[in-house]
Amino acid sequence: MNGLGRAMIIMGLLLVAAGLMVSFAPKLPSWLGRLPGDISIKRENFSFYFPVVTCLVITAILSFLLWLLRR
């Protein structure tokens, strides 16, 4: 299999995974987006939210799963 074919398969799998995540997003635990360390700023006409710790947790879980699959 050449590099282009492999890249297209991987991108397709990522799109399927993203679609599944969007489909099951309402069923995710409520604490997932509200961990300590997530940045949330609310003002009168402005709100900003950046889930720093949530991103780190998701990255760690995905890295561990990919590490297991490559073994």
DSSP file (Angstrom, degrees, kcal/mol; ACC not computed):
  #  RESIDUE AA STRUCTURE BP1 BP2  ACC     N-H-->O    O-->H-N    N-H-->O    O-->H-N    TCO  KAPPA ALPHA  PHI   PSI    X-CA   Y-CA   Z-CA
    1    1 A M              0   0    0      0, 0.0     2,-0.0     0, 0.0     0, 0.0   0.000 360.0 360.0 360.0 131.3    0.0    0.0    0.0
    2    2 A N     >  -     0   0    0      1,-0.1     4,-2.0     4,-0.0     5,-0.2  -0.260 360.0-102.0 -81.0 172.3    1.5    3.4   -1.0
    3    3 A G  H  > S+     0   0    0      1,-0.2     4,-2.2     2,-0.2     5,-0.2   0.848 118.1  53.0 -63.9 -37.3    1.6    6.4    1.3
    4    4 A L  H  > S+     0   0    0      2,-0.2     4,-2.2     1,-0.2    -1,-0.2   0.919 109.3  48.4 -67.5 -43.0   -1.3    8.2   -0.3
    5    5 A G  H  > S+     0   0    0      2,-0.2     4,-2.1     1,-0.2    -2,-0.2   0.913 112.4  48.6 -62.6 -43.4   -3.7    5.3    0.2
    6    6 A R  H  X S+     0   0    0     -4,-2.0     4,-2.4     1,-0.2    -1,-0.2   0.906 110.8  51.0 -63.3 -41.8   -2.6    4.8    3.8
    7    7 A A  H  X S+     0   0    0     -4,-2.2     4,-2.4     1,-0.2    -1,-0.2   0.890 109.8  50.1 -64.3 -38.7   -3.1    8.5    4.5
    8    8 A M  H  X S+     0   0    0     -4,-2.2     4,-2.1     2,-0.2    -1,-0.2   0.884 110.4  49.7 -67.9 -38.0   -6.6    8.4    2.9
    9    9 A I  H  X S+     0   0    0     -4,-2.1     4,-2.4     2,-0.2    -2,-0.2   0.927 112.1  48.0 -64.9 -44.3   -7.6    5.4    5.0
   10   10 A I  H  X S+     0   0    0     -4,-2.4     4,-2.3     1,-0.2    -2,-0.2   0.912 111.8  49.3 -63.3 -42.9   -6.4    7.1    8.2
   11   11 A M  H  X S+     0   0    0     -4,-2.4     4,-2.1     1,-0.2    -1,-0.2   0.879 110.4  51.6 -65.4 -36.1   -8.2   10.3    7.4
   12   12 A G  H  X S+     0   0    0     -4,-2.1     4,-2.2     2,-0.2    -2,-0.2   0.912 109.8  48.9 -64.6 -42.8  -11.4    8.3    6.7
   13   13 A L  H  X S+     0   0    0     -4,-2.4     4,-2.5     1,-0.2    -2,-0.2   0.882 110.1  51.9 -64.4 -37.7  -11.1    6.6   10.0
   14   14 A L  H  X S+     0   0    0     -4,-2.3     4,-2.5     2,-0.2    -1,-0.2   0.889 109.1  50.2 -64.8 -38.7  -10.6    9.9   11.7
   15   15 A L  H  X S+     0   0    0     -4,-2.1     4,-2.3     2,-0.2    -2,-0.2   0.896 110.7  49.1 -66.0 -39.6  -13.7   11.3   10.1
   16   16 A V  H  X S+     0   0    0     -4,-2.2     4,-2.3     2,-0.2    -2,-0.2   0.923 111.7  49.4 -64.2 -43.1  -15.7    8.3   11.2
   17   17 A A  H  X S+     0   0    0     -4,-2.5     4,-2.2     1,-0.2    -2,-0.2   0.907 111.0  49.5 -62.5 -41.8  -14.4    8.7   14.8
   18   18 A A  H  X S+     0   0    0     -4,-2.5     4,-2.2     2,-0.2    -1,-0.2   0.896 110.3  51.0 -64.7 -39.5  -15.3   12.4   14.7
   19   19 A G  H  X S+     0   0    0     -4,-2.3     4,-2.2     2,-0.2    -2,-0.2   0.895 110.3  49.0 -63.8 -40.7  -18.8   11.6   13.5
   20   20 A L  H  X S+     0   0    0     -4,-2.3     4,-2.3     2,-0.2    -2,-0.2   0.890 109.9  52.0 -65.5 -39.0  -19.3    9.1   16.2
   21   21 A M  H  < S+     0   0    0     -4,-2.2     4,-0.4     1,-0.2    -2,-0.2   0.906 110.9  47.1 -64.7 -40.7  -18.1   11.6   18.8
   22   22 A V  H >< S+     0   0    0     -4,-2.2     3,-0.6     1,-0.2    -1,-0.2   0.891 112.5  50.6 -67.0 -38.4  -20.6   14.2   17.6
   23   23 A S  H 3< S+     0   0    0     -4,-2.2    -2,-0.2     1,-0.2    -1,-0.2   0.882 118.7  36.3 -66.4 -38.4  -23.4   11.6   17.6
   24   24 A F  T >< S+     0   0    0     -4,-2.3     3,-1.1     1,-0.2     4,-0.3   0.288  85.0 107.3 -99.6  10.2  -22.7   10.5   21.1
   25   25 A A  G X  S+     0   0    0     -3,-0.6     3,-1.5    -4,-0.4    -1,-0.2   0.868  75.4  55.4 -59.0 -40.6  -21.7   13.9   22.5
   26   26 A P  G 3  S+     0   0    0      0, 0.0    -1,-0.3     0, 0.0    -2,-0.1   0.763 105.9  54.1 -65.2 -20.2  -25.0   14.3   24.6
   27   27 A K  G <  S+     0   0    0     -3,-1.1    -2,-0.2    -4,-0.1     3,-0.1   0.432  83.6 111.4 -93.3   0.9  -24.3   11.0   26.3
   28   28 A L  S <  S-     0   0    0     -3,-1.5    -3,-0.0    -4,-0.3     0, 0.0  -0.372  84.5 -86.0 -70.3 153.4  -20.8   11.9   27.5
   29   29 A P    >   -     0   0    0      0, 0.0     3,-1.2     0, 0.0     4,-0.3  -0.298  32.6-128.7 -59.3 144.3  -20.2   12.4   31.2
   30   30 A S  G >  S+     0   0    0      1,-0.3     3,-0.5     2,-0.1     4,-0.1   0.740 104.6  61.6 -70.2 -21.9  -21.1   15.9   32.4
   31   31 A W  G >  S+     0   0    0      1,-0.2     3,-1.2     2,-0.1    -1,-0.3   0.628  81.1  86.3 -77.2 -12.4  -17.7   16.3   34.2
   32   32 A L  G <  S+     0   0    0     -3,-1.2     3,-0.4     1,-0.3    -1,-0.2   0.852  97.3  33.5 -62.7 -36.9  -15.7   15.9   30.9
   33   33 A G  G <  S+     0   0    0     -3,-0.5    -1,-0.3    -4,-0.3    -2,-0.1   0.359 115.3  59.6 -98.0   5.8  -15.9   19.6   29.9
   34   34 A R    <   +     0   0    0     -3,-1.2    -1,-0.2    -4,-0.1    -2,-0.1  -0.201  68.1 143.6-129.1  42.6  -15.8   21.0   33.5
   35   35 A L    >   -     0   0    0     -3,-0.4     3,-1.9     1,-0.1    18,-0.2  -0.466  62.5 -90.7 -79.5 154.1  -12.5   19.7   34.9
   36   36 A P  T 3  S+     0   0    0      0, 0.0    -1,-0.1     0, 0.0     3,-0.1  -0.462 116.2  37.5 -61.9 132.2  -10.4   21.9   37.3
   37   37 A G  T 3  S+     0   0    0      1,-0.4    15,-0.3    -2,-0.2     2,-0.3   0.203  80.9 127.6 106.4 -14.3   -8.0   23.9   35.1
   38   38 A D    <   -     0   0    0     -3,-1.9     2,-0.5    14,-0.2    -1,-0.4  -0.594  62.4-122.8 -72.8 136.3  -10.4   24.5   32.2
   39   39 A I  E     +A   50   0A   0     11,-2.6    11,-2.9    -2,-0.3     2,-0.4  -0.699  36.9 169.7 -88.6 125.5  -10.5   28.2   31.5
   40   40 A S  E     +A   49   0A   0     -2,-0.5     2,-0.5     9,-0.2     9,-0.2  -0.960   6.2 177.7-139.2 118.2  -13.9   29.9   31.6
   41   41 A I  E     -A   48   0A   0      7,-3.2     7,-3.0    -2,-0.4     2,-0.5  -0.983   3.6-177.3-123.5 124.3  -14.4   33.6   31.5
   42   42 A K  E     +A   47   0A   0     -2,-0.5     5,-0.2     5,-0.2     2,-0.2  -0.984  10.1 160.6-125.2 125.1  -17.9   35.2   31.6
   43   43 A R        -     0   0    0      3,-3.5     3,-0.2    -2,-0.5    -2,-0.0  -0.597  55.7 -78.5-124.6-171.9  -18.5   38.9   31.3
   44   44 A E  S    S+     0   0    0      1,-0.2    -1,-0.0    -2,-0.2     3,-0.0   0.967 124.2   6.1 -57.5 -60.0  -21.6   40.9   30.4
   45   45 A N  S    S+     0   0    0     -3,-0.0     2,-0.4     1,-0.0    -1,-0.2   0.081 125.5  65.5-112.5  21.8  -21.5   40.6   26.6
   46   46 A F        +     0   0    0     -3,-0.2    -3,-3.5     2,-0.0     2,-0.4  -0.998  48.2 177.6-149.3 136.8  -18.6   38.1   26.3
   47   47 A S  E     -A   42   0A   0     -2,-0.4     2,-0.4    -5,-0.2    -5,-0.2  -0.995   5.4-174.7-140.7 139.8  -17.9   34.5   27.3
   48   48 A F  E     +A   41   0A   0     -7,-3.0    -7,-3.2    -2,-0.4     2,-0.4  -0.999   2.8 179.4-135.0 132.6  -14.7   32.5   26.6
   49   49 A Y  E     +A   40   0A   0     -2,-0.4    -9,-0.2    -9,-0.2    -2,-0.0  -0.990   6.6 171.3-137.6 127.1  -14.2   28.8   27.3
   50   50 A F  E     -A   39   0A   0    -11,-2.9   -11,-2.6    -2,-0.4     2,-1.8  -0.930  23.7-148.3-136.0 112.1  -11.1   26.7   26.7
   51   51 A P     >  +     0   0    0      0, 0.0     4,-2.2     0, 0.0     5,-0.2  -0.510  30.8 162.0 -82.3  77.0  -11.0   23.2   28.1
   52   52 A V  H  > S+     0   0    0     -2,-1.8     4,-1.9   -15,-0.3   -14,-0.2   0.954  75.3  39.5 -61.7 -54.4   -7.2   22.9   28.7
   53   53 A V  H  > S+     0   0    0      1,-0.2     4,-2.6    -3,-0.2    -1,-0.2   0.873 113.6  55.1 -68.7 -37.2   -7.3   20.0   31.1
   54   54 A T  H  > S+     0   0    0      1,-0.2     4,-2.5     2,-0.2    -1,-0.2   0.917 108.2  49.6 -61.1 -42.3  -10.0   18.2   29.2
   55   55 A C  H  X S+     0   0    0     -4,-2.2     4,-2.4     1,-0.2    -2,-0.2   0.898 110.8  50.0 -62.4 -40.4   -7.9   18.4   26.1
   56   56 A L  H  X S+     0   0    0     -4,-1.9     4,-2.4     2,-0.2    -2,-0.2   0.906 111.1  48.6 -65.4 -41.2   -4.9   17.0   28.0
   57   57 A V  H  X S+     0   0    0     -4,-2.6     4,-2.3     2,-0.2    -2,-0.2   0.933 113.0  46.9 -64.7 -45.6   -6.9   14.1   29.4
   58   58 A I  H  X S+     0   0    0     -4,-2.5     4,-2.6     1,-0.2     5,-0.2   0.905 112.5  50.4 -63.2 -41.3   -8.4   13.2   26.0
   59   59 A T  H  X S+     0   0    0     -4,-2.4     4,-2.6    -5,-0.2    -1,-0.2   0.904 110.3  49.7 -62.9 -42.1   -4.9   13.4   24.4
   60   60 A A  H  X S+     0   0    0     -4,-2.4     4,-2.2     2,-0.2    -2,-0.2   0.911 112.4  47.4 -64.0 -42.4   -3.4   11.1   27.1
   61   61 A I  H  X S+     0   0    0     -4,-2.3     4,-2.4     2,-0.2    -2,-0.2   0.935 114.2  46.1 -65.3 -46.6   -6.2    8.6   26.6
   62   62 A L  H  X S+     0   0    0     -4,-2.6     4,-2.6     1,-0.2     5,-0.2   0.893 111.8  51.8 -64.3 -39.4   -5.9    8.6   22.9
   63   63 A S  H  X S+     0   0    0     -4,-2.6     4,-2.3    -5,-0.2    -1,-0.2   0.909 110.6  48.8 -62.8 -41.5   -2.1    8.3   23.1
   64   64 A F  H  X S+     0   0    0     -4,-2.2     4,-2.2     2,-0.2    -2,-0.2   0.916 111.8  48.7 -64.5 -43.0   -2.3    5.3   25.4
   65   65 A L  H  X S+     0   0    0     -4,-2.4     4,-2.1     1,-0.2    -2,-0.2   0.910 112.7  47.5 -64.1 -41.8   -4.8    3.6   23.1
   66   66 A L  H  X S+     0   0    0     -4,-2.6     4,-1.7     2,-0.2    -1,-0.2   0.875 110.1  53.3 -66.6 -36.4   -2.6    4.2   20.0
   67   67 A W  H  X S+     0   0    0     -4,-2.3     4,-0.8    -5,-0.2    -2,-0.2   0.906 109.4  49.1 -62.9 -41.1    0.4    3.0   22.0
   68   68 A L  H >< S+     0   0    0     -4,-2.2     3,-0.5     1,-0.2    -2,-0.2   0.894 110.1  51.0 -64.4 -39.7   -1.5   -0.2   22.8
   69   69 A L  H 3< S+     0   0    0     -4,-2.1    -1,-0.2     1,-0.2    -2,-0.2   0.816 108.0  52.3 -69.1 -30.1   -2.6   -0.7   19.2
   70   70 A R  H 3<        0   0    0     -4,-1.7    -1,-0.2     1,-0.2    -2,-0.2   0.647 360.0 360.0 -81.2 -14.6    1.0   -0.3   17.9
   71   71 A R    <<        0   0    0     -4,-0.8    -1,-0.2    -3,-0.5    -2,-0.1   0.487 360.0 360.0 -70.7 360.0    2.4   -3.0   20.3
